[in-house]
């Protein structure tokens, strides 16, 4: 069978064909050479989706909450894409989506598209691939895209820089406690959810967290003055999920009112440009390592004919004026 052209794939994906969406995301994972053309075709059709990030330690209930949120958005007649970012394994599909048992109820719903994203060893990794996969879902007409990632702070993908709204999930008895988890969460959370509110210790977790937020004083400048609310939920029973949806809507209204939404989206685009540029420079640097320029400069430095700064200037000038072999 003839491979579909970029235009055919993009047309099919924007018409809502899930196979075309899947194919485009696979091309992103593979860092396909077709991406340049595909992104150019997608760009004018994107920019409508509301991007919601969801993060927390393993076991806090992210996939359960994601599934419950999908149901809540579907009940509002919104089309929902789910992107599960999987840093654990580029080859097995990883543990994050694993069985996705909790997603099964959405498997046959044409208004829902669920996909895990792995980077298949591409130099730029997931921080390179994720915004591009997001653009695919956005252009494919999903009203809401939920991006689920493990962990806070150390995550390979900085979810807060991608999302319009970042939900940070905590749960009692997770072993790490609020204090241990606090590195970074105050800066990135737009909405806190204490999940497993049916469990002993939930009240403690809630109190610790609200105390921590109060101690932190006025909201971080990165949030532009928004004070993240702390909500309780029992995701496995769908309890508290409507309140989470309301909080996301409140946050969005606030973002729009304060002009922060556009600023966030520009920051996201800036990050994406930087990732693509850095990756191209790295590729080009790899080409350079294989080529003769770097070797001859190195020989000159060893021979005392030039110094490493001058040599580096020549390398940087060379990087800027030539194309890498790929990407
Ligand atoms: P993830 O690793 O963060 O995606 O967490 P999961 O969604 O896979 O949930 C981990 C476990 O916690 C599963 O066994 C869920 O059924 C359970 N779980 C999720 N939400 C709740 C909740 O609100 N209360 C209780 N008691 N268990 C929950």
Boltz pocket constraint, residues with backbone or C-beta under 6 A from the ligand:
constraints:
  - pocket:
      binder: B
      contacts: [[A, 56], [A, 57], [A, 58], [A, 59], [A, 60], [A, 61], [A, 62], [A, 63], [A, 64], [A, 65], [A, 96], [A, 102], [A, 195], [A, 196], [A, 197], [A, 198], [A, 199], [A, 233], [A, 234], [A, 235], [A, 236], [A, 237]]
      max_distance: 6.0
